[in-house]
Amino acid sequence: MIEETALVVEVRDQQALLQTQRKSACQSCSVKSGCGTSTLSKVVGKRSSQFVVDNTLGVQAGDQVVVAIDENALVQGSLLIYLLPLVLMLLAGILAEFLFSNESITILFSIIGLVLSMIVARYILSLSHLKKTIHPQLLRRIP
């Protein structure tokens, strides 16, 4: 499980609105003083994310909690969202190039492959258990 600390912003019915601070990996890096990415992260500043989880622990607004998401669900979701569209777009482009040898048609087929892959990914996500396992879960309160 991948864990993150969050602050409970609001509680509605059986759900809690949580807020997390996005962290940069630069804080633990040994070359952060001479790195452009570290400088850029300081300029952009810290950003927060808000999301809703089921209030299984009975938390209240202002509580600090630990939330978690299953690593396997995260990897499977990433493959579905990122790799599937890329692969289908490339396959459609290669097929068009093989069949027609025309750049315009190849580009059109690639775009069609990309759009089709997004529809397929959405359909797979709606049918699979992945949709349920990818949601964060409350683990515990932080005293």
C-alpha positions in Angstrom: 0.0 0.0 0.0 1.2 3.5 -0.8 0.4 5.8 2.2 0.1 9.5 2.4 -0.8 11.9 5.2 -3.9 14.1 4.7 -6.0 16.7 6.5 -9.8 16.3 6.8 -11.3 19.5 5.4 -15.0 18.6 5.6 -17.2 15.7 6.5 -20.5 15.1 4.5 -22.8 12.2 5.3 -20.6 9.1 5.2 -17.7 10.7 3.2 -14.8 12.9 4.1 -13.1 15.6 1.9 -9.4 15.3 2.3 -6.5 17.6 1.3 -2.9 16.5 0.7 0.2 18.6 0.0 2.0 17.5 -3.1 5.6 16.8 -2.3 8.6 17.1 -4.4 11.3 14.4 -4.4 13.9 17.3 -4.3 13.8 17.5 -0.5 15.7 14.2 -0.1 18.1 14.7 -3.1 21.7 15.5 -2.5 22.2 17.8 -5.5 19.1 19.9 -5.0 21.1 23.1 -4.6 22.4 22.9 -8.2 19.4 21.5 -9.9 17.0 23.4 -12.2 14.1 21.2 -11.2 14.5 22.0 -7.5 14.6 25.7 -8.3 11.5 25.4 -10.4 9.6 23.6 -7.7 10.4 26.4 -5.3 9.1 29.0 -7.7 5.9 27.1 -8.5 5.3 26.4 -4.8 3.5 23.7 -3.0 0.1 22.6 -4.4 -2.6 20.7 -2.8 -5.0 18.0 -3.9 -8.5 17.4 -2.6 -10.4 14.2 -2.9 -13.3 12.4 -1.2 -13.1 9.0 0.6 -15.6 6.9 2.6 -15.5 8.0 6.2 -14.9 4.5 7.7 -13.1 5.8 10.8 -15.6 8.5 11.9 -13.1 11.3 11.4 -14.0 15.0 11.9 -12.9 18.2 10.1 -9.4 19.1 11.2 -8.2 15.5 11.9 -4.9 14.3 10.4 -5.3 10.9 8.8 -3.3 8.4 6.8 -4.8 7.3 3.4 -3.6 4.5 1.3 -4.0 3.1 -2.2 -3.1 -0.3 -3.4 0.2 -0.4 -5.5 -1.1 -3.0 -7.9 -4.2 -1.0 -8.6 -2.1 2.0 -9.3 0.2 0.2 -11.7 -2.7 -1.5 -13.5 -4.5 1.9 -13.8 -1.4 3.5 -15.1 -0.9 0.9 -17.7 -4.6 1.2 -18.8 -4.5 5.0 -18.9 -1.1 5.5 -20.4 0.2 2.4 -22.2 -3.0 1.1 -23.9 -3.6 4.4 -25.7 0.0 4.6 -26.8 0.1 1.1 -28.1 -3.2 1.3 -30.0 -2.3 4.6 -31.5 1.0 3.2 -32.8 -0.6 0.0 -34.0 -3.2 2.0 -35.9 -0.5 4.2 -37.5 1.6 1.2 -38.5 -1.4 -0.6 -40.0 -2.3 2.5 -42.0 1.2 3.0 -43.2 1.4 -0.6 -44.3 -1.9 -0.5 -46.1 -2.0 2.9 -47.7 1.6 4.4 -47.5 0.0 7.9 -47.2 1.1 10.2 -44.4 -2.3 11.9 -44.1 -4.1 8.6 -43.7 -1.5 7.4 -41.3 -2.0 10.5 -39.1 -5.8 10.1 -39.3 -5.6 6.4 -38.4 -3.3 7.2 -35.5 -5.8 9.8 -34.1 -8.6 7.3 -34.6 -6.6 4.6 -32.7 -5.9 7.1 -29.9 -9.6 8.0 -29.5 -10.7 4.4 -29.8 -8.2 3.4 -27.1 -9.6 5.9 -24.8 -13.1 4.5 -25.3 -11.8 1.0 -24.7 -9.9 2.0 -21.6 -13.1 3.7 -20.2 -15.1 0.5 -21.0 -12.5 -1.8 -19.3 -12.4 0.5 -16.3 -16.2 0.4 -15.9 -16.3 -3.4 -16.1 -13.3 -4.3 -13.9 -12.7 -4.3 -10.2 -10.0 -1.8 -10.7 -12.4 1.1 -10.4 -13.2 0.1 -6.8 -9.6 -0.7 -5.8 -8.0 2.5 -7.1 -9.9 4.7 -4.7 -7.9 5.8 -1.6 -8.9 4.3 1.8 -8.6 5.7 5.3 -6.2 3.7 7.3 -5.9 5.5 10.6 -6.0 8.8 12.5 -2.8 10.6 13.4 -3.0 11.7 17.0 
